[in-house]
Amino acid sequence: MATKTTAKLQTEREGKSLFSAMKIGAWAALCIGVALCLVNINDFSDHNASLMSGIGFMVGSVFIYTIGTAIDLVHKRNAGSSETE
């Protein structure tokens, strides 16, 4: 019984730390994207590499956050189903 509880706590911690790391990464990517967009926003064209990179970082941050949230939900669901066993 104690080993099941210890294993459950360890997987919960891993899930929470992974979600936290991905959340921090998503916010960092968003900040980088906004900074890149604001640096050269006066030349608004598809030839502006920093603007296109900034938009890519901002879109990527949404995907990173979504994937992190999905992983967190899966970990919570798995932890809940192992309690009933």
N, C-alpha and C positions, 0 to 999 in steps of 0.2 A: 504494500500500500504506500509506503514512504517513497519507494522508487518511482511509482506512477506520479505521485505529487511532485517530486523533484523534477522528473522529466517534463511534466506539464508546465511547471514554472519556467524551466529553461527554454522551452519552445515559445512560451508567451513573451519572455524577455527578448528572444531573437526576433520575433515578429514585430515587437514594439520598437526595437532599435533599428530594424530595417526600415520601418515606416518613418521613423524620425529622420533617418539619414536621407531617405528619398524626398521627404518634405523639405529638408534643408537644401538639398540639391535642386529641387524645383524652384524654390525661392531664389536661390543663387542664379540659376539660369534666367529667371524672369528679370532680375536686377541687371544682369549682364546684357540681356536683350534690350531693355529699356535704355540703358546707357549707350549701347551701340546705335540704337535708332536716333537718340537725341544728338549724337555727335555730328552726324551729317544729314540731318533731315532737310536741309535747304536744297540739296540735290536729290529730289524725289524722282528716281528712275530705277529701272531694273539693272542699270550698269553700276549702281552704287553698292559696292560689295559690303560695306559696313551696315548699311540699312537692311539689305537682304539677310545678312547674318543675324542682325538683331531680331528681325521678324522670325527667323528660324529658331532662335533661342527662346523667344516668347511662346511660340507654338509648341516647341519641345518641352517647355516647362509644364504645360498643361498635360501632356502625355505622361511625363514623369510623375506628376502628382496623381493622375488617374491610376496608373499602374501601382503606385505605392498604396493607394487606398484599396484597390482590389486585393492586393497581397494581404493587407491588414484584415480585411473582411474574411478572407479565406482562413487566415490563422485563427480569428475569433470563432469562426464556424467549426473548424476542426477541434478547437479546444472545448467548445460546448458539446460536441458529439462524443468526445472521449470521456466526459464526465458521466454520461449515462451508462457507459460500459462497465 
